[in-house]
Amino acid sequence: MTKNLLLASAAAISLSAAASADTYQATNWMAPSHILNEIAYAPFVKAIAEGTNGDVEFEVYSSGSLVPAPTTLQAVGDGVAQLGIVAASYTPSELPLSGMINDMAFTATDEFANAFALTEIAVTNPRLVQEYGDHNTIFLGGYSTPIYNFMCMKPVSDPASVEGLKVRTAGTAQNQWIASLGAIPVAVPMTDTYSGLERGSIDCTLSDPTNLEKGYKFWEVVKYINTLPQGASMGATYVLNKDFWSGLSTEDRRKILDLTGPALAAAQVAYHQGVESAMAGARERGIEITEADPAMAARLGEFQAKMIGGLAAETAKVRGIDDPSDIVAEYQKLVEKWHGLLADVDRNDAETVGKLVNDEIYAKLDAETFGLN
């Protein structure tokens, strides 16, 4: 049986069960304790069930137990799940514009601004709405990890120290950056990274510090951390099956929209608070933490400037799409907008951050039409 037939069969079973039990499937390839599962999913689906008076209830399948990360987009579009988390780095051919924005995150300095700029552009820009719509899905909200660092089995400092190392990466920009240092970029799911480091098939991973403590527990295996700030990784926290969304009442769609901003904010605040906790715990466990080497930082700055300058043209050429310069410009403008909006906001106050996201994005969406065109 082909993969498409398997997915179609699973979709039929899933939708049949949903119809009879009013319970839908949510797929999350993160571990149960990961912030994007424990904070972004469990409370969100509970709030939806309560807010819709039981009309919309989800059962969350964690750790890729329903479908793995690379096939989540297809699975949600086919109805195997009605809600899922999607990272464009796993499906760059299917989501070229989203993948390009994820590459732009390699220059990120503020994960809050990046997450909310991604969310705003993805729910309002017609090209991005269409990109997800082509897969029978709807982008509902996005995330940005905290800033990435080197987490390694061997010490890393200047550019020469990285030559020949096998480094787990996520996305084109990270791949190119690591390759430019004479290292070998390795694309494996995060769920396989721990074992890769442990076995020696990977020497380092680029990761945000919360993964030391939450979800993947990298502090159990890595021996060295270098804090060279290497951007972030972004994705869609909530992607919905379009048929499922269109079948909901306008009132239930409105309630879900109203709950999304606070849910996204809670995840970003948890990320923010998790960084300090994870780094402190790493020190307690004897992991050696070193600052960015000046030569490496200079090399990174040169790479980032060159990358952004040629990103639109390269994406159009490699992915075979119309010139995405408009997306690059709009996203950069939105990042600056969110930098300003967040300038005086307490990053530990999830309620205030959530209200800001709701006021700026979700309150402006029409539940009668959003996601239905």
C-alpha positions as CSV (number, residue, x, y, z in Angstrom):
1,M,0.0,0.0,0.0
2,T,1.4,3.4,-0.9
3,K,2.0,6.2,1.6
4,N,-0.9,8.2,0.1
5,L,-3.2,5.3,0.4
6,L,-2.2,4.7,4.0
7,L,-2.7,8.3,4.8
8,A,-6.1,8.3,3.1
9,S,-7.2,5.2,5.0
10,A,-6.0,6.7,8.3
11,A,-7.8,9.9,7.4
12,A,-11.1,8.1,6.9
13,I,-10.7,6.3,10.2
14,S,-9.7,9.5,12.0
15,L,-12.6,11.6,10.6
16,S,-15.1,8.8,11.3
17,A,-14.0,8.6,14.9
18,A,-14.1,12.4,15.2
19,A,-17.6,12.5,13.8
20,S,-18.9,9.9,16.2
21,A,-17.0,11.1,19.4
22,D,-16.6,14.8,18.7
23,T,-12.9,14.3,19.5
24,Y,-10.3,15.4,17.0
25,Q,-6.7,14.5,16.5
26,A,-3.8,16.8,17.3
27,T,-0.3,15.7,16.3
28,N,2.9,17.0,18.0
29,W,6.3,15.5,17.2
30,M,7.8,17.1,20.3
31,A,8.3,15.1,23.6
32,P,5.5,15.6,26.2
33,S,7.7,17.8,28.3
34,H,8.8,20.1,25.5
35,I,7.6,23.7,25.8
36,L,5.8,23.5,22.4
37,N,3.9,20.5,23.8
38,E,3.5,21.0,27.5
39,I,2.9,24.7,27.3
40,A,1.6,25.3,23.7
41,Y,-0.6,22.3,23.2
42,A,-2.0,20.8,26.5
43,P,-3.4,24.0,27.9
44,F,-4.5,25.2,24.4
45,V,-6.7,22.1,23.6
46,K,-8.1,22.2,27.1
47,A,-9.1,25.9,26.7
48,I,-10.7,25.1,23.4
49,A,-12.8,22.3,24.8
50,E,-13.9,24.6,27.7
51,G,-14.4,27.6,25.4
52,T,-16.5,25.7,22.9
53,N,-18.5,23.9,25.6
54,G,-17.2,20.6,24.4
55,D,-18.0,21.1,20.8
56,V,-14.3,20.9,19.8
57,E,-12.1,18.5,21.8
58,F,-8.6,17.3,20.8
59,E,-6.6,14.3,21.8
60,V,-2.9,15.2,21.5
61,Y,-0.5,12.6,20.2
62,S,3.1,13.5,21.3
63,S,6.6,12.5,20.2
64,G,5.4,11.8,16.6
65,S,3.3,8.9,17.8
66,L,0.6,9.7,15.2
67,V,2.9,10.9,12.4
68,P,6.5,12.0,12.3
69,A,7.6,15.6,11.8
70,P,8.4,15.4,8.0
71,T,4.9,14.2,7.1
72,T,2.9,16.3,9.5
73,L,1.9,18.9,6.9
74,Q,0.5,16.2,4.6
75,A,-1.1,14.4,7.5
76,V,-3.0,17.5,8.6
77,G,-4.0,18.3,5.0
78,D,-5.3,14.8,4.5
79,G,-7.2,14.8,7.7
80,V,-5.1,12.2,9.6
81,A,-5.0,15.0,12.2
82,Q,-7.0,18.2,12.4
83,L,-4.3,20.1,14.2
84,G,-0.5,19.8,14.1
85,I,2.8,21.6,14.6
86,V,4.7,22.1,11.3
87,A,8.3,23.2,10.7
88,A,8.9,24.4,7.2
89,S,12.5,23.2,7.4
90,Y,11.2,19.6,7.0
91,T,9.2,20.4,3.9
92,P,11.0,23.2,2.1
93,S,9.7,22.2,-1.3
94,E,6.1,22.3,-0.1
95,L,6.5,25.5,1.9
96,P,9.2,27.6,0.1
97,L,8.1,31.0,1.4
98,S,7.8,29.8,5.0
99,G,11.1,28.0,4.6
100,M,12.7,31.3,3.4
101,I,11.3,33.1,6.5
102,N,12.8,30.4,8.7
103,D,16.2,31.1,6.9
104,M,15.8,34.7,7.8
105,A,15.5,33.7,11.4
106,F,19.2,32.9,11.2
107,T,19.7,36.6,11.9
108,A,17.2,36.8,14.7
109,T,18.0,38.7,17.9
110,D,14.6,38.8,19.5
111,E,12.5,35.5,19.4
112,F,9.3,37.3,20.6
113,A,9.4,39.7,17.7
114,N,10.2,37.0,15.2
115,A,7.4,34.7,16.4
116,F,4.7,37.4,16.2
117,A,6.0,38.8,12.9
118,L,5.8,35.3,11.5
119,T,2.3,34.8,12.8
120,E,1.1,38.2,11.5
121,I,2.5,37.7,8.0
122,A,1.3,34.1,7.7
123,V,-2.3,34.9,8.6
124,T,-2.6,38.0,6.5
125,N,-0.3,37.8,3.5
126,P,-2.1,36.3,0.5
127,R,0.9,34.4,-0.7
128,L,1.6,32.7,2.6
129,V,-2.1,32.0,3.1
130,Q,-2.2,30.4,-0.3
131,E,1.0,28.4,0.4
132,Y,-0.7,26.6,3.3
133,G,-4.1,26.5,1.5
134,D,-2.5,24.6,-1.4
135,H,-2.1,21.7,1.1
136,N,-5.6,22.0,2.5
137,T,-4.3,23.6,5.7
138,I,-4.5,26.9,7.6
139,F,-1.6,28.5,9.4
140,L,-3.1,29.7,12.7
141,G,0.0,30.7,14.8
142,G,3.7,30.5,14.9
143,Y,6.7,30.2,17.3
144,S,10.3,31.1,17.4
145,T,12.8,29.3,19.6
146,P,15.3,31.2,21.7
147,I,18.6,32.0,20.1
148,Y,20.6,29.0,19.0
149,N,24.0,28.0,20.4
150,F,26.5,25.2,19.7
151,M,26.0,22.1,21.9
152,C,28.8,19.7,21.3
153,M,30.7,16.6,22.3
154,K,33.9,18.4,21.5
155,P,35.1,21.9,22.4
156,V,34.2,24.6,19.9
157,S,35.8,28.1,19.8
158,D,37.3,29.6,16.6
159,P,36.4,28.6,13.0
160,A,39.2,26.1,12.8
161,S,37.8,24.1,15.7
162,V,34.6,23.4,13.8
163,E,36.2,22.0,10.6
164,G,35.2,18.5,9.9
165,L,32.6,18.3,12.6
166,K,29.2,16.8,11.9
167,V,26.6,19.4,13.1
168,R,22.9,18.9,13.2
169,T,21.1,21.8,11.5
170,A,17.6,22.9,10.7
171,G,17.1,24.8,7.4
172,T,19.0,26.1,4.5
173,A,20.7,29.0,6.2
174,Q,22.1,26.9,9.0
175,N,23.3,24.3,6.4
176,Q,25.1,26.9,4.4
177,W,26.7,28.5,7.5
178,I,28.0,25.2,8.9
179,A,29.3,24.2,5.5
180,S,31.1,27.6,5.1
181,L,33.1,26.7,8.2
182,G,34.3,23.4,6.6
183,A,31.9,21.4,8.9
184,I,29.3,18.9,7.7
185,P,25.6,19.8,8.2
186,V,23.5,16.9,9.2
187,A,19.7,17.1,8.8
188,V,18.0,14.7,11.2
189,P,14.8,15.2,13.3
190,M,15.3,16.6,16.8
191,T,13.9,13.4,18.1
192,D,17.0,11.6,16.8
193,T,19.6,14.1,17.9
194,Y,20.2,12.8,21.4
195,S,21.0,9.3,20.2
196,G,23.1,10.8,17.3
197,L,25.2,12.7,19.8
198,E,25.5,9.7,22.1
199,R,26.5,7.3,19.3
200,G,29.0,9.8,17.7
201,S,27.2,10.1,14.4
202,I,26.7,13.8,15.3
203,D,29.4,15.9,17.0
204,C,27.3,19.0,17.7
205,T,23.8,20.3,17.3
206,L,22.6,23.9,16.8
207,S,19.9,24.3,19.4
208,D,18.2,26.7,21.7
209,P,19.2,26.3,25.4
210,T,15.8,25.1,26.6
211,N,16.4,21.8,24.9
212,L,19.1,21.1,27.5
213,E,16.5,20.8,30.2
214,K,13.1,20.4,28.5
215,G,12.0,17.8,25.9
216,Y,15.2,16.4,24.5
217,K,17.3,16.6,27.7
218,F,20.6,17.3,25.9
219,W,22.3,18.2,29.2
220,E,22.4,14.4,29.8
221,V,24.8,13.9,26.8
222,V,26.5,17.1,25.6
223,K,29.8,18.1,27.2
224,Y,30.4,21.6,25.7
225,I,28.3,24.7,24.9
226,N,29.5,27.7,23.0
227,T,27.1,30.7,23.1
228,L,27.8,32.1,19.7
229,P,24.3,33.5,18.8
230,Q,23.2,31.7,15.6
231,G,19.7,32.9,15.0
232,A,16.6,30.9,15.9
233,S,14.3,28.4,14.3
234,M,10.7,29.2,13.6
235,G,7.6,27.2,12.6
236,A,3.9,26.9,12.8
237,T,2.7,26.1,16.3
238,Y,-0.9,25.5,15.1
239,V,-1.8,24.3,11.6
240,L,-5.4,23.3,11.0
241,N,-7.0,21.0,8.5
242,K,-9.1,23.4,6.3
243,D,-12.1,21.1,6.0
244,F,-12.2,20.7,9.8
245,W,-12.1,24.5,10.2
246,S,-14.8,25.2,7.7
247,G,-17.0,22.7,9.4
248,L,-16.9,24.6,12.7
249,S,-19.5,27.1,13.7
250,T,-18.6,30.8,13.4
251,E,-18.8,31.0,17.2
252,D,-16.4,28.2,17.7
253,R,-14.0,29.6,15.2
254,R,-14.1,33.0,17.0
255,K,-13.4,31.3,20.3
256,I,-10.4,29.5,18.9
257,L,-9.0,32.7,17.4
258,D,-9.4,34.5,20.7
259,L,-7.5,31.7,22.5
260,T,-4.6,31.6,20.1
261,G,-2.8,34.8,21.0
262,P,-2.6,34.0,24.7
263,A,-1.4,30.4,23.9
264,L,1.4,31.7,21.6
265,A,2.4,34.2,24.3
266,A,2.5,31.5,27.0
267,A,4.9,29.4,24.9
268,Q,7.2,32.3,24.2
269,V,7.3,33.4,27.8
270,A,8.1,29.8,28.8
271,Y,10.9,29.7,26.3
272,H,12.3,33.0,27.7
273,Q,12.2,31.7,31.3
274,G,13.6,28.3,30.3
275,V,16.8,29.6,28.9
276,E,18.1,30.9,32.2
277,S,17.1,27.7,34.0
278,A,18.7,25.5,31.4
279,M,22.0,27.3,31.4
280,A,22.2,27.3,35.2
281,G,21.4,23.6,35.2
282,A,24.1,22.9,32.6
283,R,26.7,24.6,34.7
284,E,25.7,22.6,37.7
285,R,26.1,19.4,35.7
286,G,29.7,20.4,34.7
287,I,29.1,21.2,31.1
288,E,31.7,23.6,29.9
289,I,30.2,26.9,28.6
290,T,32.3,29.3,26.6
291,E,31.6,32.7,25.0
292,A,31.6,33.4,21.3
293,D,35.1,33.7,19.9
294,P,35.7,37.1,18.2
295,A,36.9,35.6,15.0
296,M,33.9,33.3,14.8
297,A,31.5,36.2,15.6
298,A,33.0,38.2,12.8
299,R,32.7,35.3,10.4
300,L,29.1,34.9,11.4
301,G,28.3,38.6,10.8
302,E,29.7,38.5,7.3
303,F,27.8,35.4,6.5
304,Q,24.5,36.8,7.7
305,A,24.8,40.0,5.8
306,K,25.6,38.2,2.6
307,M,22.8,35.6,3.1
308,I,20.0,38.2,3.6
309,G,21.2,40.1,0.5
310,G,20.8,37.2,-1.8
311,L,18.1,35.2,-0.1
312,A,15.1,36.2,-2.3
313,A,16.9,35.5,-5.6
314,E,18.3,32.2,-4.3
315,T,14.9,31.1,-3.0
316,A,13.2,32.0,-6.3
317,K,15.8,30.1,-8.3
318,V,16.1,27.0,-6.1
319,R,12.4,26.6,-5.3
320,G,11.1,27.7,-8.6
321,I,8.7,30.4,-7.3
322,D,8.0,34.0,-8.2
323,D,10.3,36.6,-6.8
324,P,9.7,36.6,-3.0
325,S,11.4,40.0,-2.4
326,D,8.0,41.3,-1.2
327,I,7.9,38.7,1.5
328,V,11.4,39.5,2.7
329,A,10.6,43.2,2.9
330,E,7.3,42.7,4.7
331,Y,8.7,40.3,7.2
332,Q,11.6,42.6,8.0
333,K,9.1,45.5,8.5
334,L,7.0,43.4,10.8
335,V,10.0,42.3,12.9
336,E,10.8,46.0,13.4
337,K,7.2,46.7,14.3
338,W,7.1,44.0,16.9
339,H,10.5,45.1,18.3
340,G,8.8,48.5,19.0
341,L,5.5,47.0,20.4
342,L,7.5,44.8,22.8
343,A,10.1,47.4,23.8
344,D,8.5,48.2,27.2
345,V,6.7,44.9,27.8
346,D,7.7,42.5,30.6
347,R,8.8,39.3,28.9
348,N,7.7,37.3,31.9
349,D,4.1,38.6,31.8
350,A,2.3,36.1,29.6
351,E,-1.1,37.8,30.1
352,T,0.1,41.2,28.9
353,V,2.0,39.7,25.9
354,G,-1.0,37.6,25.0
355,K,-3.3,40.6,25.0
356,L,-0.9,42.5,22.8
357,V,-0.8,39.6,20.3
358,N,-4.6,39.3,20.3
359,D,-5.1,43.0,19.9
360,E,-2.6,43.3,17.0
361,I,-3.5,40.1,15.1
362,Y,-6.4,37.9,16.1
363,A,-9.0,40.6,17.1
364,K,-8.6,41.8,13.5
365,L,-9.4,38.5,11.9
366,D,-13.0,37.8,10.8
367,A,-14.2,34.4,12.1
368,E,-16.8,34.3,9.3
369,T,-14.2,34.4,6.5
370,F,-10.7,33.6,7.9
371,G,-9.4,30.4,6.4
372,L,-12.4,29.8,4.3
373,N,-11.2,31.3,1.0
